[in-house]
Amino acid sequence: MLVIKMISGLEKEFELSAAEIEDFINWYNNRADGNGKETYMFEKDFNMGPFTARKDYVAFSKIQSFEVMEYTK
């Protein structure tokens, strides 16, 4: 699970695979070095309702910190 704390105080939680977390960390590190896009997109597959897709975009400049929690199902 990835928990992102935004500078506004809002916390965003994402249940991701190890590969997806690795992709996020790589994006974050590259962005911290000044490379890559300002935002990272998460695909949501819950509470779809009438939508065919839901995406949550997180801006690098709005992230205060993040935490990765590993568990087994």
Buried (B, 14 or more C-beta within 10 A) or exposed (E): EBEBBBEEEEEBEBEBEEEBBEEBEEBBEEBEEEEBEEBBEBEEEEEEEEEEEEEEEBEBEEBEEBEEEEEEE
